[in-house]
Amino acid sequence: MRYSDLMADDYMLKNDYNCAEAMLRAANEAYNLGLGEEALRAASPFGGGMGREGACGALTGALMALGILRCSGKQHQDPRIGELRDELVQRFEERFGSIECRCLKATHRDAERGCSPITEGAAEILEMVLAKE
């Protein structure tokens, strides 16, 4: 199943994940990343804008997936990953109007689906960025 299809099927809610966990775990499933449970738990502190309503967990989770999928080593040795990161963040901000959890919750959080509309959009944006490669 495609990454954005997993997210559109309320992956976050069905599995009781926070936004960052859902993004990385769905990427692991969709792209067959082979990440173990221990590695997947690395996303857990990023939900809810790092628990402080800062940088959106859906965005940080998508960035983690991007790094795994496209970074060939260390970021400073792979200039392309910086370009892809910048494009992902820019597209996310253009679509949602912010990268901050507190702002996104006020404008895009759904009463029934929570932040699923945001994780779904973040997955679509990551797919667009990856497709350009």
ChimeraX attribute file (.defattr): number of C-alpha atoms within 10 A of each C-alpha:
attribute: neighborCount
match mode: 1-to-1
recipient: residues
	/A:1	9
	/A:2	15
	/A:3	21
	/A:4	22
	/A:5	15
	/A:6	19
	/A:7	24
	/A:8	18
	/A:9	12
	/A:10	19
	/A:11	22
	/A:12	25
	/A:13	17
	/A:14	9
	/A:15	10
	/A:16	11
	/A:17	15
	/A:18	22
	/A:19	31
	/A:20	31
	/A:21	26
	/A:22	30
	/A:23	31
	/A:24	28
	/A:25	26
	/A:26	26
	/A:27	27
	/A:28	19
	/A:29	15
	/A:30	15
	/A:31	14
	/A:32	9
	/A:33	15
	/A:34	10
	/A:35	15
	/A:36	10
	/A:37	9
	/A:38	8
	/A:39	11
	/A:40	16
	/A:41	14
	/A:42	14
	/A:43	22
	/A:44	19
	/A:45	14
	/A:46	23
	/A:47	25
	/A:48	22
	/A:49	21
	/A:50	17
	/A:51	14
	/A:52	13
	/A:53	17
	/A:54	16
	/A:55	21
	/A:56	28
	/A:57	32
	/A:58	31
	/A:59	30
	/A:60	24
	/A:61	29
	/A:62	29
	/A:63	23
	/A:64	18
	/A:65	22
	/A:66	21
	/A:67	18
	/A:68	16
	/A:69	15
	/A:70	14
	/A:71	17
	/A:72	13
	/A:73	11
	/A:74	10
	/A:75	12
	/A:76	9
	/A:77	11
	/A:78	13
	/A:79	12
	/A:80	14
	/A:81	21
	/A:82	15
	/A:83	10
	/A:84	21
	/A:85	18
	/A:86	13
	/A:87	16
	/A:88	23
	/A:89	20
	/A:90	15
	/A:91	17
	/A:92	22
	/A:93	15
	/A:94	11
	/A:95	14
	/A:96	16
	/A:97	14
	/A:98	17
	/A:99	22
	/A:100	19
	/A:101	26
	/A:102	17
	/A:103	17
	/A:104	19
	/A:105	16
	/A:106	9
	/A:107	12
	/A:108	16
	/A:109	17
	/A:110	13
	/A:111	7
	/A:112	8
	/A:113	12
	/A:114	16
	/A:115	23
	/A:116	24
	/A:117	15
	/A:118	27
	/A:119	28
	/A:120	23
	/A:121	19
	/A:122	28
	/A:123	27
	/A:124	19
	/A:125	22
	/A:126	25
	/A:127	17
	/A:128	14
	/A:129	16
	/A:130	14
	/A:131	8
	/A:132	7
	/A:133	7
